[in-house]
Amino acid sequence: VKSCWLGPNYIKEGQESNDIRRTNVPDIRVAYRYETMCEELNLITQAIRTDELETIEEEGTLCMGAVQAET
């Protein structure tokens, strides 16, 4: 079904997968999306490899009531 709607090269990456006659998405837009996705995946991979990911520690407790001022 994807091949019918997106073209026979839909499985390739980047601009190679785009058939503008079928998708109505310009090649420059496809290139931007692909480049952005690659950069984001690279940042995630680097963070995992260098152990820069830190856990977020909760401060206090969450409540739905009114906020009390600290004295």
CHARMM internal coordinates of N, CA and C (Angstrom, degrees):
IC EDIT
DIST 1 N 1 CA 1.4473
DIST 1 CA 1 C 1.5281
ANGL 1 N 1 CA 1 C 109.94
DIST 1 C 2 N 1.3554
ANGL 1 CA 1 C 2 N 117.09
DIHE 1 N 1 CA 1 C 2 N -43.10
DIST 2 N 2 CA 1.4648
ANGL 1 C 2 N 2 CA 119.93
DIHE 1 CA 1 C 2 N 2 CA 179.51
DIST 2 CA 2 C 1.5197
ANGL 2 N 2 CA 2 C 111.12
DIHE 1 C 2 N 2 CA 2 C -61.23
DIST 2 C 3 N 1.3202
ANGL 2 CA 2 C 3 N 116.62
DIHE 2 N 2 CA 2 C 3 N -41.33
DIST 3 N 3 CA 1.4602
ANGL 2 C 3 N 3 CA 120.77
DIHE 2 CA 2 C 3 N 3 CA 179.75
DIST 3 CA 3 C 1.5239
ANGL 3 N 3 CA 3 C 110.56
DIHE 2 C 3 N 3 CA 3 C -60.71
DIST 3 C 4 N 1.3156
ANGL 3 CA 3 C 4 N 116.23
DIHE 3 N 3 CA 3 C 4 N -37.85
DIST 4 N 4 CA 1.4585
ANGL 3 C 4 N 4 CA 121.11
DIHE 3 CA 3 C 4 N 4 CA 179.73
DIST 4 CA 4 C 1.5276
ANGL 4 N 4 CA 4 C 110.95
DIHE 3 C 4 N 4 CA 4 C -64.74
DIST 4 C 5 N 1.3339
ANGL 4 CA 4 C 5 N 116.84
DIHE 4 N 4 CA 4 C 5 N -44.10
DIST 5 N 5 CA 1.4624
ANGL 4 C 5 N 5 CA 121.04
DIHE 4 CA 4 C 5 N 5 CA -175.62
DIST 5 CA 5 C 1.5231
ANGL 5 N 5 CA 5 C 113.55
DIHE 4 C 5 N 5 CA 5 C -86.44
DIST 5 C 6 N 1.3235
ANGL 5 CA 5 C 6 N 118.39
DIHE 5 N 5 CA 5 C 6 N -35.92
DIST 6 N 6 CA 1.4664
ANGL 5 C 6 N 6 CA 121.36
DIHE 5 CA 5 C 6 N 6 CA -173.85
DIST 6 CA 6 C 1.5188
ANGL 6 N 6 CA 6 C 114.02
DIHE 5 C 6 N 6 CA 6 C -103.88
DIST 6 C 7 N 1.3084
ANGL 6 CA 6 C 7 N 118.32
DIHE 6 N 6 CA 6 C 7 N -13.93
DIST 7 N 7 CA 1.4534
ANGL 6 C 7 N 7 CA 121.82
DIHE 6 CA 6 C 7 N 7 CA -179.12
DIST 7 CA 7 C 1.5119
ANGL 7 N 7 CA 7 C 111.00
DIHE 6 C 7 N 7 CA 7 C 106.30
DIST 7 C 8 N 1.3260
ANGL 7 CA 7 C 8 N 116.64
DIHE 7 N 7 CA 7 C 8 N 164.46
DIST 8 N 8 CA 1.4660
ANGL 7 C 8 N 8 CA 120.82
DIHE 7 CA 7 C 8 N 8 CA -174.29
DIST 8 CA 8 C 1.5310
ANGL 8 N 8 CA 8 C 114.02
DIHE 7 C 8 N 8 CA 8 C -69.09
DIST 8 C 9 N 1.3118
ANGL 8 CA 8 C 9 N 118.75
DIHE 8 N 8 CA 8 C 9 N -17.88
DIST 9 N 9 CA 1.4663
ANGL 8 C 9 N 9 CA 122.07
DIHE 8 CA 8 C 9 N 9 CA -177.52
DIST 9 CA 9 C 1.5228
ANGL 9 N 9 CA 9 C 112.90
DIHE 8 C 9 N 9 CA 9 C -98.56
DIST 9 C 10 N 1.3242
ANGL 9 CA 9 C 10 N 117.64
DIHE 9 N 9 CA 9 C 10 N 17.88
DIST 10 N 10 CA 1.4717
ANGL 9 C 10 N 10 CA 120.61
DIHE 9 CA 9 C 10 N 10 CA -174.08
DIST 10 CA 10 C 1.5177
ANGL 10 N 10 CA 10 C 113.32
DIHE 9 C 10 N 10 CA 10 C -59.82
DIST 10 C 11 N 1.3151
ANGL 10 CA 10 C 11 N 118.37
DIHE 10 N 10 CA 10 C 11 N -22.70
DIST 11 N 11 CA 1.4641
ANGL 10 C 11 N 11 CA 121.61
DIHE 10 CA 10 C 11 N 11 CA -175.58
DIST 11 CA 11 C 1.5333
ANGL 11 N 11 CA 11 C 112.51
DIHE 10 C 11 N 11 CA 11 C -83.37
DIST 11 C 12 N 1.3231
ANGL 11 CA 11 C 12 N 117.40
DIHE 11 N 11 CA 11 C 12 N -15.13
DIST 12 N 12 CA 1.4711
ANGL 11 C 12 N 12 CA 120.92
DIHE 11 CA 11 C 12 N 12 CA 178.76
DIST 12 CA 12 C 1.5222
ANGL 12 N 12 CA 12 C 109.84
DIHE 11 C 12 N 12 CA 12 C -72.72
DIST 12 C 13 N 1.3213
ANGL 12 CA 12 C 13 N 116.07
DIHE 12 N 12 CA 12 C 13 N 170.33
DIST 13 N 13 CA 1.4584
ANGL 12 C 13 N 13 CA 120.82
DIHE 12 CA 12 C 13 N 13 CA -177.37
DIST 13 CA 13 C 1.5193
ANGL 13 N 13 CA 13 C 111.30
DIHE 12 C 13 N 13 CA 13 C -102.79
DIST 13 C 14 N 1.3256
ANGL 13 CA 13 C 14 N 115.74
DIHE 13 N 13 CA 13 C 14 N 150.28
DIST 14 N 14 CA 1.4498
ANGL 13 C 14 N 14 CA 121.99
DIHE 13 CA 13 C 14 N 14 CA 174.38
DIST 14 CA 14 C 1.5142
ANGL 14 N 14 CA 14 C 113.40
DIHE 13 C 14 N 14 CA 14 C 68.27
DIST 14 C 15 N 1.3318
ANGL 14 CA 14 C 15 N 114.91
DIHE 14 N 14 CA 14 C 15 N -146.32
DIST 15 N 15 CA 1.4518
ANGL 14 C 15 N 15 CA 121.40
DIHE 14 CA 14 C 15 N 15 CA -176.07
DIST 15 CA 15 C 1.5245
ANGL 15 N 15 CA 15 C 113.07
DIHE 14 C 15 N 15 CA 15 C -64.13
DIST 15 C 16 N 1.3152
ANGL 15 CA 15 C 16 N 116.78
DIHE 15 N 15 CA 15 C 16 N -25.10
DIST 16 N 16 CA 1.4630
ANGL 15 C 16 N 16 CA 120.36
DIHE 15 CA 15 C 16 N 16 CA -179.36
DIST 16 CA 16 C 1.5218
ANGL 16 N 16 CA 16 C 111.54
DIHE 15 C 16 N 16 CA 16 C -61.32
DIST 16 C 17 N 1.3203
ANGL 16 CA 16 C 17 N 116.84
DIHE 16 N 16 CA 16 C 17 N -27.50
DIST 17 N 17 CA 1.4630
ANGL 16 C 17 N 17 CA 120.56
DIHE 16 CA 16 C 17 N 17 CA -177.09
DIST 17 CA 17 C 1.5217
ANGL 17 N 17 CA 17 C 112.36
DIHE 16 C 17 N 17 CA 17 C -84.64
DIST 17 C 18 N 1.3185
ANGL 17 CA 17 C 18 N 117.58
DIHE 17 N 17 CA 17 C 18 N -15.28
DIST 18 N 18 CA 1.4613
ANGL 17 C 18 N 18 CA 120.90
DIHE 17 CA 17 C 18 N 18 CA -172.53
DIST 18 CA 18 C 1.5191
ANGL 18 N 18 CA 18 C 112.52
DIHE 17 C 18 N 18 CA 18 C -86.39
DIST 18 C 19 N 1.3112
ANGL 18 CA 18 C 19 N 115.42
DIHE 18 N 18 CA 18 C 19 N 128.63
DIST 19 N 19 CA 1.4576
ANGL 18 C 19 N 19 CA 122.75
DIHE 18 CA 18 C 19 N 19 CA 168.98
DIST 19 CA 19 C 1.5241
ANGL 19 N 19 CA 19 C 105.79
DIHE 18 C 19 N 19 CA 19 C -116.75
DIST 19 C 20 N 1.3260
ANGL 19 CA 19 C 20 N 116.23
DIHE 19 N 19 CA 19 C 20 N 97.50
DIST 20 N 20 CA 1.4611
ANGL 19 C 20 N 20 CA 121.34
DIHE 19 CA 19 C 20 N 20 CA -171.78
DIST 20 CA 20 C 1.5255
ANGL 20 N 20 CA 20 C 112.24
DIHE 19 C 20 N 20 CA 20 C -57.83
DIST 20 C 21 N 1.3131
ANGL 20 CA 20 C 21 N 117.22
DIHE 20 N 20 CA 20 C 21 N -27.57
DIST 21 N 21 CA 1.4729
ANGL 20 C 21 N 21 CA 119.98
DIHE 20 CA 20 C 21 N 21 CA 178.56
DIST 21 CA 21 C 1.5237
ANGL 21 N 21 CA 21 C 111.50
DIHE 20 C 21 N 21 CA 21 C -67.40
DIST 21 C 22 N 1.3184
ANGL 21 CA 21 C 22 N 116.27
DIHE 21 N 21 CA 21 C 22 N -25.59
DIST 22 N 22 CA 1.4715
ANGL 21 C 22 N 22 CA 120.41
DIHE 21 CA 21 C 22 N 22 CA -179.13
DIST 22 CA 22 C 1.5231
ANGL 22 N 22 CA 22 C 112.16
DIHE 21 C 22 N 22 CA 22 C -98.65
DIST 22 C 23 N 1.3295
ANGL 22 CA 22 C 23 N 117.82
DIHE 22 N 22 CA 22 C 23 N -38.92
DIST 23 N 23 CA 1.4649
ANGL 22 C 23 N 23 CA 120.80
DIHE 22 CA 22 C 23 N 23 CA -173.67
DIST 23 CA 23 C 1.5210
ANGL 23 N 23 CA 23 C 113.33
DIHE 22 C 23 N 23 CA 23 C -92.49
DIST 23 C 24 N 1.3334
ANGL 23 CA 23 C 24 N 117.31
DIHE 23 N 23 CA 23 C 24 N -24.21
DIST 24 N 24 CA 1.4628
ANGL 23 C 24 N 24 CA 122.99
DIHE 23 CA 23 C 24 N 24 CA -175.27
DIST 24 CA 24 C 1.5287
ANGL 24 N 24 CA 24 C 111.22
DIHE 23 C 24 N 24 CA 24 C 61.06
DIST 24 C 25 N 1.3407
ANGL 24 CA 24 C 25 N 117.15
DIHE 24 N 24 CA 24 C 25 N 27.02
DIST 25 N 25 CA 1.4674
ANGL 24 C 25 N 25 CA 123.22
DIHE 24 CA 24 C 25 N 25 CA 176.62
DIST 25 CA 25 C 1.5293
ANGL 25 N 25 CA 25 C 107.02
DIHE 24 C 25 N 25 CA 25 C -114.51
DIST 25 C 26 N 1.3444
ANGL 25 CA 25 C 26 N 117.57
DIHE 25 N 25 CA 25 C 26 N 121.87
DIST 26 N 26 CA 1.4675
ANGL 25 C 26 N 26 CA 119.90
DIHE 25 CA 25 C 26 N 26 CA -179.28
DIST 26 CA 26 C 1.5257
ANGL 26 N 26 CA 26 C 111.76
DIHE 25 C 26 N 26 CA 26 C -62.59
DIST 26 C 27 N 1.3362
ANGL 26 CA 26 C 27 N 115.69
DIHE 26 N 26 CA 26 C 27 N 149.19
DIST 27 N 27 CA 1.4672
ANGL 26 C 27 N 27 CA 120.79
DIHE 26 CA 26 C 27 N 27 CA -180.00
DIST 27 CA 27 C 1.5231
ANGL 27 N 27 CA 27 C 111.90
DIHE 26 C 27 N 27 CA 27 C -58.00
DIST 27 C 28 N 1.3253
ANGL 27 CA 27 C 28 N 117.91
DIHE 27 N 27 CA 27 C 28 N -36.39
DIST 28 N 28 CA 1.4639
ANGL 27 C 28 N 28 CA 120.31
DIHE 27 CA 27 C 28 N 28 CA -178.90
DIST 28 CA 28 C 1.5285
ANGL 28 N 28 CA 28 C 110.61
DIHE 27 C 28 N 28 CA 28 C -64.28
DIST 28 C 29 N 1.3264
ANGL 28 CA 28 C 29 N 117.35
DIHE 28 N 28 CA 28 C 29 N -34.15
DIST 29 N 29 CA 1.4706
ANGL 28 C 29 N 29 CA 121.31
DIHE 28 CA 28 C 29 N 29 CA 178.33
DIST 29 CA 29 C 1.5259
ANGL 29 N 29 CA 29 C 110.34
DIHE 28 C 29 N 29 CA 29 C -70.75
DIST 29 C 30 N 1.3243
ANGL 29 CA 29 C 30 N 116.40
DIHE 29 N 29 CA 29 C 30 N -40.85
DIST 30 N 30 CA 1.4636
ANGL 29 C 30 N 30 CA 120.76
DIHE 29 CA 29 C 30 N 30 CA 177.65
DIST 30 CA 30 C 1.5279
ANGL 30 N 30 CA 30 C 109.40
DIHE 29 C 30 N 30 CA 30 C -63.40
DIST 30 C 31 N 1.3327
ANGL 30 CA 30 C 31 N 116.52
DIHE 30 N 30 CA 30 C 31 N -42.02
DIST 31 N 31 CA 1.4664
ANGL 30 C 31 N 31 CA 120.65
DIHE 30 CA 30 C 31 N 31 CA 179.30
DIST 31 CA 31 C 1.5248
ANGL 31 N 31 CA 31 C 110.90
DIHE 30 C 31 N 31 CA 31 C -62.63
DIST 31 C 32 N 1.3365
ANGL 31 CA 31 C 32 N 117.07
DIHE 31 N 31 CA 31 C 32 N -42.69
DIST 32 N 32 CA 1.4628
ANGL 31 C 32 N 32 CA 121.05
DIHE 31 CA 31 C 32 N 32 CA 178.90
DIST 32 CA 32 C 1.5289
ANGL 32 N 32 CA 32 C 111.03
DIHE 31 C 32 N 32 CA 32 C -62.53
DIST 32 C 33 N 1.3207
ANGL 32 CA 32 C 33 N 116.88
DIHE 32 N 32 CA 32 C 33 N -45.74
DIST 33 N 33 CA 1.4691
ANGL 32 C 33 N 33 CA 120.61
DIHE 32 CA 32 C 33 N 33 CA 179.78
DIST 33 CA 33 C 1.5246
ANGL 33 N 33 CA 33 C 111.14
DIHE 32 C 33 N 33 CA 33 C -62.01
DIST 33 C 34 N 1.3163
ANGL 33 CA 33 C 34 N 116.56
DIHE 33 N 33 CA 33 C 34 N -42.94
DIST 34 N 34 CA 1.4670
ANGL 33 C 34 N 34 CA 120.69
DIHE 33 CA 33 C 34 N 34 CA -179.02
DIST 34 CA 34 C 1.5305
ANGL 34 N 34 CA 34 C 110.57
DIHE 33 C 34 N 34 CA 34 C -66.47
DIST 34 C 35 N 1.3359
ANGL 34 CA 34 C 35 N 116.92
DIHE 34 N 34 CA 34 C 35 N -44.01
DIST 35 N 35 CA 1.4675
ANGL 34 C 35 N 35 CA 120.74
DIHE 34 CA 34 C 35 N 35 CA 179.51
DIST 35 CA 35 C 1.5237
ANGL 35 N 35 CA 35 C 110.90
DIHE 34 C 35 N 35 CA 35 C -63.20
DIST 35 C 36 N 1.3217
ANGL 35 CA 35 C 36 N 117.32
DIHE 35 N 35 CA 35 C 36 N -42.58
DIST 36 N 36 CA 1.4617
ANGL 35 C 36 N 36 CA 121.78
DIHE 35 CA 35 C 36 N 36 CA 179.13
DIST 36 CA 36 C 1.5195
ANGL 36 N 36 CA 36 C 110.87
DIHE 35 C 36 N 36 CA 36 C -63.48
DIST 36 C 37 N 1.3359
ANGL 36 CA 36 C 37 N 117.18
DIHE 36 N 36 CA 36 C 37 N -43.28
DIST 37 N 37 CA 1.4611
ANGL 36 C 37 N 37 CA 120.63
DIHE 36 CA 36 C 37 N 37 CA 179.07
DIST 37 CA 37 C 1.5299
ANGL 37 N 37 CA 37 C 110.39
DIHE 36 C 37 N 37 CA 37 C -62.38
DIST 37 C 38 N 1.3283
ANGL 37 CA 37 C 38 N 117.16
DIHE 37 N 37 CA 37 C 38 N -42.76
DIST 38 N 38 CA 1.4675
ANGL 37 C 38 N 38 CA 120.55
DIHE 37 CA 37 C 38 N 38 CA 179.66
DIST 38 CA 38 C 1.5283
ANGL 38 N 38 CA 38 C 111.44
DIHE 37 C 38 N 38 CA 38 C -63.30
DIST 38 C 39 N 1.3269
ANGL 38 CA 38 C 39 N 117.13
DIHE 38 N 38 CA 38 C 39 N -41.88
DIST 39 N 39 CA 1.4628
ANGL 38 C 39 N 39 CA 120.64
DIHE 38 CA 38 C 39 N 39 CA 178.55
DIST 39 CA 39 C 1.5212
ANGL 39 N 39 CA 39 C 111.57
DIHE 38 C 39 N 39 CA 39 C -63.84
DIST 39 C 40 N 1.3289
ANGL 39 CA 39 C 40 N 117.13
DIHE 39 N 39 CA 39 C 40 N -42.24
DIST 40 N 40 CA 1.4612
ANGL 39 C 40 N 40 CA 120.54
DIHE 39 CA 39 C 40 N 40 CA 179.31
DIST 40 CA 40 C 1.5269
ANGL 40 N 40 CA 40 C 111.16
DIHE 39 C 40 N 40 CA 40 C -65.30
DIST 40 C 41 N 1.3184
ANGL 40 CA 40 C 41 N 116.91
DIHE 40 N 40 CA 40 C 41 N -42.42
DIST 41 N 41 CA 1.4687
ANGL 40 C 41 N 41 CA 119.91
DIHE 40 CA 40 C 41 N 41 CA 177.80
DIST 41 CA 41 C 1.5241
ANGL 41 N 41 CA 41 C 110.70
DIHE 40 C 41 N 41 CA 41 C -64.21
DIST 41 C 42 N 1.3281
ANGL 41 CA 41 C 42 N 117.24
DIHE 41 N 41 CA 41 C 42 N -37.31
DIST 42 N 42 CA 1.4566
ANGL 41 C 42 N 42 CA 121.33
DIHE 41 CA 41 C 42 N 42 CA 177.73
DIST 42 CA 42 C 1.5297
ANGL 42 N 42 CA 42 C 111.11
DIHE 41 C 42 N 42 CA 42 C -64.12
DIST 42 C 43 N 1.3289
ANGL 42 CA 42 C 43 N 117.20
DIHE 42 N 42 CA 42 C 43 N -42.57
DIST 43 N 43 CA 1.4684
ANGL 42 C 43 N 43 CA 120.55
DIHE 42 CA 42 C 43 N 43 CA 178.01
DIST 43 CA 43 C 1.5260
ANGL 43 N 43 CA 43 C 111.28
DIHE 42 C 43 N 43 CA 43 C -62.56
DIST 43 C 44 N 1.3107
ANGL 43 CA 43 C 44 N 116.72
DIHE 43 N 43 CA 43 C 44 N -42.71
DIST 44 N 44 CA 1.4655
ANGL 43 C 44 N 44 CA 120.49
DIHE 43 CA 43 C 44 N 44 CA 178.90
DIST 44 CA 44 C 1.5192
ANGL 44 N 44 CA 44 C 110.39
DIHE 43 C 44 N 44 CA 44 C -63.62
DIST 44 C 45 N 1.3201
ANGL 44 CA 44 C 45 N 116.67
DIHE 44 N 44 CA 44 C 45 N -44.29
DIST 45 N 45 CA 1.4636
ANGL 44 C 45 N 45 CA 121.15
DIHE 44 CA 44 C 45 N 45 CA 179.93
DIST 45 CA 45 C 1.5215
ANGL 45 N 45 CA 45 C 111.29
DIHE 44 C 45 N 45 CA 45 C -62.21
DIST 45 C 46 N 1.3375
ANGL 45 CA 45 C 46 N 117.48
DIHE 45 N 45 CA 45 C 46 N -44.04
DIST 46 N 46 CA 1.4644
ANGL 45 C 46 N 46 CA 121.10
DIHE 45 CA 45 C 46 N 46 CA 178.54
DIST 46 CA 46 C 1.5213
ANGL 46 N 46 CA 46 C 111.04
DIHE 45 C 46 N 46 CA 46 C -62.65
DIST 46 C 47 N 1.3224
ANGL 46 CA 46 C 47 N 116.89
DIHE 46 N 46 CA 46 C 47 N -41.54
DIST 47 N 47 CA 1.4639
ANGL 46 C 47 N 47 CA 120.40
DIHE 46 CA 46 C 47 N 47 CA -178.99
DIST 47 CA 47 C 1.5211
ANGL 47 N 47 CA 47 C 110.80
DIHE 46 C 47 N 47 CA 47 C -63.95
DIST 47 C 48 N 1.3051
ANGL 47 CA 47 C 48 N 116.69
DIHE 47 N 47 CA 47 C 48 N -40.05
DIST 48 N 48 CA 1.4631
ANGL 47 C 48 N 48 CA 119.91
DIHE 47 CA 47 C 48 N 48 CA 179.85
DIST 48 CA 48 C 1.5226
ANGL 48 N 48 CA 48 C 110.87
DIHE 47 C 48 N 48 CA 48 C -68.60
DIST 48 C 49 N 1.3116
ANGL 48 CA 48 C 49 N 116.36
DIHE 48 N 48 CA 48 C 49 N -41.61
DIST 49 N 49 CA 1.4711
ANGL 48 C 49 N 49 CA 120.32
DIHE 48 CA 48 C 49 N 49 CA -178.63
DIST 49 CA 49 C 1.5195
ANGL 49 N 49 CA 49 C 112.48
DIHE 48 C 49 N 49 CA 49 C -67.10
DIST 49 C 50 N 1.3101
ANGL 49 CA 49 C 50 N 118.09
DIHE 49 N 49 CA 49 C 50 N -33.45
DIST 50 N 50 CA 1.4614
ANGL 49 C 50 N 50 CA 120.78
DIHE 49 CA 49 C 50 N 50 CA -176.31
DIST 50 CA 50 C 1.5251
ANGL 50 N 50 CA 50 C 112.51
DIHE 49 C 50 N 50 CA 50 C -98.94
DIST 50 C 51 N 1.3054
ANGL 50 CA 50 C 51 N 116.56
DIHE 50 N 50 CA 50 C 51 N 6.69
DIST 51 N 51 CA 1.4625
ANGL 50 C 51 N 51 CA 122.35
DIHE 50 CA 50 C 51 N 51 CA 178.82
DIST 51 CA 51 C 1.5196
ANGL 51 N 51 CA 51 C 112.67
DIHE 50 C 51 N 51 CA 51 C 55.55
DIST 51 C 52 N 1.3327
ANGL 51 CA 51 C 52 N 117.00
DIHE 51 N 51 CA 51 C 52 N 37.88
DIST 52 N 52 CA 1.4593
ANGL 51 C 52 N 52 CA 120.45
DIHE 51 CA 51 C 52 N 52 CA 178.19
DIST 52 CA 52 C 1.5234
ANGL 52 N 52 CA 52 C 112.32
DIHE 51 C 52 N 52 CA 52 C -83.50
DIST 52 C 53 N 1.3000
ANGL 52 CA 52 C 53 N 115.88
DIHE 52 N 52 CA 52 C 53 N -8.72
DIST 53 N 53 CA 1.4547
ANGL 52 C 53 N 53 CA 118.31
DIHE 52 CA 52 C 53 N 53 CA 178.36
DIST 53 CA 53 C 1.5181
ANGL 53 N 53 CA 53 C 108.88
DIHE 52 C 53 N 53 CA 53 C -73.98
DIST 53 C 54 N 1.2842
ANGL 53 CA 53 C 54 N 116.44
DIHE 53 N 53 CA 53 C 54 N 127.62
DIST 54 N 54 CA 1.4538
ANGL 53 C 54 N 54 CA 121.30
DIHE 53 CA 53 C 54 N 54 CA 179.28
DIST 54 CA 54 C 1.5140
ANGL 54 N 54 CA 54 C 108.48
DIHE 53 C 54 N 54 CA 54 C -118.03
DIST 54 C 55 N 1.3112
ANGL 54 CA 54 C 55 N 115.08
DIHE 54 N 54 CA 54 C 55 N 148.49
DIST 55 N 55 CA 1.4596
ANGL 54 C 55 N 55 CA 118.51
DIHE 54 CA 54 C 55 N 55 CA 176.83
DIST 55 CA 55 C 1.5168
ANGL 55 N 55 CA 55 C 108.93
DIHE 54 C 55 N 55 CA 55 C -78.46
DIST 55 C 56 N 1.2997
ANGL 55 CA 55 C 56 N 115.28
DIHE 55 N 55 CA 55 C 56 N 147.18
DIST 56 N 56 CA 1.4626
ANGL 55 C 56 N 56 CA 120.77
DIHE 55 CA 55 C 56 N 56 CA 179.12
DIST 56 CA 56 C 1.5200
ANGL 56 N 56 CA 56 C 107.82
DIHE 55 C 56 N 56 CA 56 C -91.34
DIST 56 C 57 N 1.3196
ANGL 56 CA 56 C 57 N 114.94
DIHE 56 N 56 CA 56 C 57 N 120.74
DIST 57 N 57 CA 1.4506
ANGL 56 C 57 N 57 CA 119.41
DIHE 56 CA 56 C 57 N 57 CA 178.69
DIST 57 CA 57 C 1.5253
ANGL 57 N 57 CA 57 C 108.92
DIHE 56 C 57 N 57 CA 57 C -89.25
DIST 57 C 58 N 1.3193
ANGL 57 CA 57 C 58 N 114.71
DIHE 57 N 57 CA 57 C 58 N 134.15
DIST 58 N 58 CA 1.4501
ANGL 57 C 58 N 58 CA 119.17
DIHE 57 CA 57 C 58 N 58 CA 179.83
DIST 58 CA 58 C 1.5209
ANGL 58 N 58 CA 58 C 109.69
DIHE 57 C 58 N 58 CA 58 C -75.13
DIST 58 C 59 N 1.3220
ANGL 58 CA 58 C 59 N 114.91
DIHE 58 N 58 CA 58 C 59 N 139.03
DIST 59 N 59 CA 1.4501
ANGL 58 C 59 N 59 CA 120.42
DIHE 58 CA 58 C 59 N 59 CA 176.73
DIST 59 CA 59 C 1.5144
ANGL 59 N 59 CA 59 C 107.56
DIHE 58 C 59 N 59 CA 59 C -104.70
DIST 59 C 60 N 1.3214
ANGL 59 CA 59 C 60 N 116.78
DIHE 59 N 59 CA 59 C 60 N 112.67
DIST 60 N 60 CA 1.4539
ANGL 59 C 60 N 60 CA 120.74
DIHE 59 CA 59 C 60 N 60 CA -179.30
DIST 60 CA 60 C 1.5158
ANGL 60 N 60 CA 60 C 110.76
DIHE 59 C 60 N 60 CA 60 C 71.76
DIST 60 C 61 N 1.3094
ANGL 60 CA 60 C 61 N 115.18
DIHE 60 N 60 CA 60 C 61 N -161.14
DIST 61 N 61 CA 1.4570
ANGL 60 C 61 N 61 CA 120.22
DIHE 60 CA 60 C 61 N 61 CA 179.79
DIST 61 CA 61 C 1.5157
ANGL 61 N 61 CA 61 C 109.51
DIHE 60 C 61 N 61 CA 61 C -117.00
DIST 61 C 62 N 1.2755
ANGL 61 CA 61 C 62 N 115.78
DIHE 61 N 61 CA 61 C 62 N 154.90
DIST 62 N 62 CA 1.4526
ANGL 61 C 62 N 62 CA 120.83
DIHE 61 CA 61 C 62 N 62 CA 177.42
DIST 62 CA 62 C 1.5148
ANGL 62 N 62 CA 62 C 108.99
DIHE 61 C 62 N 62 CA 62 C -86.72
DIST 62 C 63 N 1.3021
ANGL 62 CA 62 C 63 N 116.88
DIHE 62 N 62 CA 62 C 63 N 137.35
DIST 63 N 63 CA 1.4503
ANGL 62 C 63 N 63 CA 119.97
DIHE 62 CA 62 C 63 N 63 CA 177.85
DIST 63 CA 63 C 1.5177
ANGL 63 N 63 CA 63 C 109.40
DIHE 62 C 63 N 63 CA 63 C -146.16
DIST 63 C 64 N 1.3221
ANGL 63 CA 63 C 64 N 115.73
DIHE 63 N 63 CA 63 C 64 N 157.79
DIST 64 N 64 CA 1.4535
ANGL 63 C 64 N 64 CA 120.89
DIHE 63 CA 63 C 64 N 64 CA -179.67
DIST 64 CA 64 C 1.5300
ANGL 64 N 64 CA 64 C 111.07
DIHE 63 C 64 N 64 CA 64 C -96.25
DIST 64 C 65 N 1.3104
ANGL 64 CA 64 C 65 N 117.85
DIHE 64 N 64 CA 64 C 65 N -4.92
DIST 65 N 65 CA 1.4508
ANGL 64 C 65 N 65 CA 121.58
DIHE 64 CA 64 C 65 N 65 CA -177.45
DIST 65 CA 65 C 1.5183
ANGL 65 N 65 CA 65 C 112.67
DIHE 64 C 65 N 65 CA 65 C -79.19
DIST 65 C 66 N 1.3130
ANGL 65 CA 65 C 66 N 115.85
DIHE 65 N 65 CA 65 C 66 N -175.06
DIST 66 N 66 CA 1.4495
ANGL 65 C 66 N 66 CA 122.07
DIHE 65 CA 65 C 66 N 66 CA 178.68
DIST 66 CA 66 C 1.5251
ANGL 66 N 66 CA 66 C 110.22
DIHE 65 C 66 N 66 CA 66 C -67.97
DIST 66 C 67 N 1.3107
ANGL 66 CA 66 C 67 N 115.85
DIHE 66 N 66 CA 66 C 67 N 148.64
DIST 67 N 67 CA 1.4534
ANGL 66 C 67 N 67 CA 121.52
DIHE 66 CA 66 C 67 N 67 CA 179.34
DIST 67 CA 67 C 1.5224
ANGL 67 N 67 CA 67 C 108.87
DIHE 66 C 67 N 67 CA 67 C -80.48
DIST 67 C 68 N 1.3320
ANGL 67 CA 67 C 68 N 116.14
DIHE 67 N 67 CA 67 C 68 N 130.19
DIST 68 N 68 CA 1.4529
ANGL 67 C 68 N 68 CA 120.67
DIHE 67 CA 67 C 68 N 68 CA -179.87
DIST 68 CA 68 C 1.5147
ANGL 68 N 68 CA 68 C 108.27
DIHE 67 C 68 N 68 CA 68 C -97.99
DIST 68 C 69 N 1.3098
ANGL 68 CA 68 C 69 N 116.34
DIHE 68 N 68 CA 68 C 69 N 135.74
DIST 69 N 69 CA 1.4526
ANGL 68 C 69 N 69 CA 121.60
DIHE 68 CA 68 C 69 N 69 CA 179.86
DIST 69 CA 69 C 1.5142
ANGL 69 N 69 CA 69 C 110.09
DIHE 68 C 69 N 69 CA 69 C -74.27
DIST 69 C 70 N 1.3333
ANGL 69 CA 69 C 70 N 115.77
DIHE 69 N 69 CA 69 C 70 N 141.93
DIST 70 N 70 CA 1.4708
ANGL 69 C 70 N 70 CA 120.22
DIHE 69 CA 69 C 70 N 70 CA 177.95
DIST 70 CA 70 C 1.5174
ANGL 70 N 70 CA 70 C 108.44
DIHE 69 C 70 N 70 CA 70 C -80.88
DIST 70 C 71 N 1.3297
ANGL 70 CA 70 C 71 N 116.78
DIHE 70 N 70 CA 70 C 71 N 141.83
DIST 71 N 71 CA 1.4662
ANGL 70 C 71 N 71 CA 120.03
DIHE 70 CA 70 C 71 N 71 CA -179.24
DIST 71 CA 71 C 1.4937
ANGL 71 N 71 CA 71 C 111.58
DIHE 70 C 71 N 71 CA 71 C -105.97
END
COOR INIT
IC SEED 1 N 1 CA 1 C
IC BUILD
